[in-house]
Amino acid sequence: MNRRTKLLIVAGTIAVAAAVPAAAFAGGGIGGNDIDNAITGPDLAQATDAAISHVGSGTVADTEMENGSYEVEVLLDDGTEVEVLLDASFNVIGSDHEGANQEGADQSGSLPDD
């Protein structure tokens, strides 16, 4: 191999090595766009109260803030999850029951909003 070919191979390797971490960072991480936007502080307490009040009882399994609204996943006593969507003022704007038809849920699994 001549010197020019070796330099091109080394330069290409360096370029690829620099591009992979940059692409992973820009895309939110390797394997998906899971940027951690967990709700914290006083907002977490308000979001938790609103979500639990909406579903009746359960345990908050996960939270996320996205585009000015809140998503709270509540694990019910029967093991199913309900994702409760809240606006910026912690008002319930929707919910999605992830499991078999729960009493009170429609065919899509959505619970009626109060």
C-alpha positions as CSV (number, residue, x, y, z in Angstrom):
1,M,0.0,0.0,0.0
2,N,1.3,3.4,-0.8
3,R,1.5,6.3,1.6
4,R,-1.5,8.1,0.1
5,T,-3.8,5.0,0.4
6,K,-2.8,4.6,4.1
7,L,-3.6,8.3,4.8
8,L,-7.0,8.0,3.2
9,I,-7.8,4.8,5.2
10,V,-6.8,6.5,8.5
11,A,-8.7,9.7,7.7
12,G,-11.8,7.7,6.8
13,T,-11.6,5.7,10.0
14,I,-11.3,8.9,12.1
15,A,-14.3,10.5,10.3
16,V,-16.5,7.4,10.9
17,A,-15.4,7.2,14.6
18,A,-16.3,10.9,15.1
19,A,-19.6,10.6,13.2
20,V,-21.1,7.6,15.2
21,P,-21.2,9.3,18.6
22,A,-22.5,12.5,17.1
23,A,-25.3,10.7,15.3
24,A,-26.2,8.8,18.5
25,F,-26.4,12.1,20.4
26,A,-28.4,13.9,17.8
27,G,-30.9,11.0,17.6
28,G,-31.3,10.7,21.3
29,G,-29.1,7.6,21.8
30,I,-28.4,4.4,20.0
31,G,-31.6,2.3,19.7
32,G,-34.2,5.0,19.7
33,N,-35.2,8.6,20.6
34,D,-35.5,8.0,24.3
35,I,-34.5,11.4,25.7
36,D,-35.2,11.4,29.4
37,N,-37.7,14.1,30.2
38,A,-38.9,12.8,33.5
39,I,-41.1,15.1,35.6
40,T,-39.4,16.2,38.8
41,G,-40.1,18.4,41.8
42,P,-43.4,20.1,42.5
43,D,-44.6,19.2,39.0
44,L,-44.1,15.5,39.8
45,A,-46.3,15.8,42.9
46,Q,-49.1,17.6,41.0
47,A,-49.0,15.3,38.0
48,T,-49.0,12.2,40.3
49,D,-52.1,13.6,42.2
50,A,-54.0,14.3,39.0
51,A,-53.2,11.0,37.4
52,I,-54.1,8.9,40.5
53,S,-57.3,10.9,41.0
54,H,-58.3,10.2,37.4
55,V,-57.8,6.4,37.6
56,G,-58.9,5.9,41.2
57,S,-55.8,4.2,42.6
58,G,-52.5,2.7,41.6
59,T,-48.7,3.5,41.6
60,V,-46.9,5.8,39.2
61,A,-44.6,3.7,37.1
62,D,-43.1,6.4,34.8
63,T,-43.5,10.1,33.9
64,E,-42.5,12.3,31.0
65,M,-42.9,15.9,30.0
66,E,-43.2,16.5,26.3
67,N,-44.3,19.6,24.3
68,G,-45.7,21.4,27.3
69,S,-47.8,18.5,28.5
70,Y,-47.3,15.6,31.0
71,E,-47.6,11.9,30.6
72,V,-48.0,9.7,33.7
73,E,-48.1,5.9,33.5
74,V,-50.0,4.5,36.4
75,L,-49.7,0.8,37.3
76,L,-53.1,-0.5,38.5
77,D,-53.6,-3.1,41.2
78,D,-54.4,-5.7,38.5
79,G,-51.1,-5.2,36.8
80,T,-52.3,-3.2,33.8
81,E,-51.1,0.3,33.0
82,V,-53.0,3.5,32.2
83,E,-51.2,6.4,30.6
84,V,-52.8,9.6,31.7
85,L,-52.2,12.7,29.6
86,L,-52.2,16.1,31.4
87,D,-52.1,19.6,30.0
88,A,-49.7,22.3,31.4
89,S,-52.2,23.0,34.2
90,F,-52.4,19.4,35.2
91,N,-55.9,18.9,33.8
92,V,-56.6,15.4,32.4
93,I,-56.8,15.6,28.6
94,G,-56.9,11.9,27.9
95,S,-55.9,8.5,29.0
96,D,-55.0,5.1,27.4
97,H,-55.6,1.8,29.2
98,E,-52.9,-0.7,28.1
99,G,-54.5,-4.1,28.8
100,A,-57.7,-6.1,28.4
101,N,-61.0,-4.3,28.5
102,Q,-61.2,-2.8,31.9
103,E,-64.6,-2.0,33.4
104,G,-65.4,1.5,32.3
105,A,-63.0,1.5,29.3
106,D,-64.2,1.6,25.7
107,Q,-63.0,-0.8,22.9
108,S,-59.8,1.2,22.4
109,G,-59.0,0.9,26.1
110,S,-59.5,4.6,26.8
111,L,-61.0,5.5,30.1
112,P,-63.7,8.2,30.0
113,D,-62.4,11.7,31.0
114,D,-64.1,13.2,34.0
